[in-house]
Amino acid sequence: MRRDLSIPKQFHVRKKVRGSKRKLLSFGIKLESILRNISNEDFGRDKVWHYHLPNPSGLVDSTHSSKKLRKEFLQLLVDKLIDLDVLMKRKYRALLLVSVPFLSQSRIDICVDSRYFEQLVDNTAAPGNWAPLSSGNIARELNLSLPNEYRVKGFLRVSKDSQRRVVEENWIIWKA
């Protein structure tokens, strides 16, 4: 199965992306500054901390964004997850939730509670209408460089909006 990273045509974010390399580099710097401060934070008694991305929607969720740009964006997220795992030193568990086709909805989670981490990975924390994908691996299909100790699991949701049918995939990437 070949993964299609393009935005569906019925969505109206059609702005041409200018300066995509510069914007991607700037996004990487913003994300790195956020993740660098994570090890200094006190997580308290929370089960999980969500780190949403610093607003990349104009960059990666435009119908004019190239597949190459979207793949570079995913690789940047994977690289930052690996850096975060090194920074956390196995004290907490970090995972990357990648939303396809809307990559700007992706996020990085830090799990304080190991039982809650297992529930997130198995999709029992909030199962809703997400069904596990039986085949495929986004990292292999897009040739993302990911070390062997990392695992990838996908979930699919098909929802019917009033005017359109929306197919979404969520991919969870974590260090085993």
C-alpha positions in Angstrom: 0.0 0.0 0.0 1.5 3.3 -1.0 0.7 6.2 1.4 -0.8 9.3 -0.1 0.2 12.4 1.8 -1.8 14.9 -0.2 -4.7 16.9 1.2 -8.1 16.0 -0.2 -9.2 18.3 -2.9 -12.5 19.3 -1.2 -10.6 21.2 1.5 -10.1 24.9 0.8 -6.6 25.6 2.0 -5.2 26.3 -1.4 -2.6 29.0 -0.6 0.7 28.6 -2.5 3.5 27.9 -0.1 6.3 30.4 -0.6 9.7 30.0 1.1 8.9 26.4 2.2 12.6 25.5 3.0 12.9 28.6 5.2 9.6 28.0 6.9 10.4 24.4 7.6 13.8 25.4 9.1 12.1 28.1 11.2 9.5 25.5 12.4 12.3 23.2 13.3 14.0 25.9 15.4 10.7 26.7 17.2 10.0 23.0 17.9 13.5 22.5 19.2 13.2 25.4 21.6 10.0 23.9 23.0 11.4 20.4 23.4 14.7 21.6 24.9 12.7 23.0 27.9 10.7 19.8 28.5 13.3 18.2 30.7 13.2 21.2 33.1 9.4 21.0 33.6 7.7 19.4 36.6 4.9 17.1 35.3 3.3 16.7 38.6 0.5 14.1 38.8 -0.6 14.4 35.2 -0.9 11.2 33.2 0.2 12.8 29.9 1.4 16.2 28.6 0.4 17.2 25.0 2.7 19.3 23.0 0.9 20.6 19.9 3.1 21.8 17.1 3.7 25.5 16.7 1.1 26.2 13.9 2.4 24.6 10.8 -1.0 24.5 9.1 -0.1 27.1 6.4 3.0 25.2 5.6 1.9 21.5 5.4 -1.9 21.5 5.1 -2.1 23.5 1.9 -3.2 21.6 -1.2 -0.2 23.2 -2.9 2.3 21.7 -0.4 4.5 19.3 -2.2 4.7 15.7 -1.0 8.4 16.1 -0.6 7.8 19.0 1.8 5.3 17.0 3.8 7.7 14.0 4.0 10.5 16.3 5.2 8.1 17.7 7.8 7.4 14.1 9.0 11.2 13.3 9.1 11.8 16.5 11.2 9.1 15.3 13.7 10.7 11.9 13.9 14.1 13.4 14.5 12.8 15.6 17.2 11.2 12.6 18.9 14.5 10.7 18.9 16.2 13.8 20.3 13.5 14.0 23.0 13.9 10.3 24.0 17.7 10.9 24.5 16.9 14.0 26.5 14.3 12.3 28.7 16.7 9.4 29.5 13.8 6.9 29.9 12.4 8.8 32.9 9.2 9.4 30.9 7.8 7.9 27.7 7.5 10.1 24.7 5.4 9.3 21.6 4.6 11.1 18.4 1.0 11.1 17.1 1.0 11.7 13.3 -2.3 12.7 11.8 -2.7 11.9 8.0 -3.7 13.8 5.8 -3.8 16.8 8.2 -0.2 16.8 9.4 -0.6 20.1 11.4 -2.8 18.2 13.9 0.1 16.0 14.8 1.5 16.3 18.3 4.1 15.0 20.7 2.9 13.5 24.0 5.0 12.9 27.1 3.5 10.1 29.3 4.2 10.2 33.0 2.0 7.2 33.8 3.3 4.0 32.2 -0.2 2.3 32.4 -1.7 5.3 30.5 1.1 5.0 27.9 0.0 1.4 27.2 -3.6 2.5 27.0 -2.7 5.2 24.4 -0.6 2.7 22.3 -3.4 0.1 22.4 -6.1 2.8 21.8 -8.1 1.8 24.9 -7.8 5.2 26.5 -10.3 6.8 24.1 -11.3 4.2 21.5 -14.2 6.1 20.0 -14.5 5.2 16.3 -10.9 4.5 15.6 -10.1 1.0 14.3 -6.6 -0.5 14.2 -5.0 -0.8 10.8 -4.1 -4.4 10.1 -1.4 -3.6 7.6 1.0 -0.9 6.6 3.7 1.1 8.3 4.0 4.8 7.5 7.7 4.9 8.4 8.5 2.1 5.9 6.2 3.4 3.2 7.7 6.9 3.3 11.3 5.7 3.9 11.6 7.7 7.1 14.8 7.0 8.9 13.8 5.5 12.2 16.0 3.4 14.5 15.0 -0.3 14.9 13.9 0.1 18.5 11.0 2.3 17.5 7.6 0.9 16.9 4.8 2.2 14.7 1.1 1.5 15.0 -1.8 3.0 12.9 -5.5 3.6 13.5 -8.2 4.5 10.9 -11.3 6.6 11.2 -13.9 7.1 8.6 -16.5 9.8 9.4 -19.3 11.2 7.4 -19.6 15.0 7.7 -22.7 16.6 6.4 -21.3 17.2 2.9 -18.2 15.0 2.7 -16.7 11.7 3.8 -13.5 12.2 5.8 -10.9 9.4 6.1 -8.2 10.0 8.7 -5.3 8.0 9.9 -3.4 8.4 13.2 0.0 6.9 13.5 1.7 6.4 16.8 5.5 6.3 16.9 7.3 5.4 20.1 10.5 3.8 21.5 9.9 0.2 22.7 
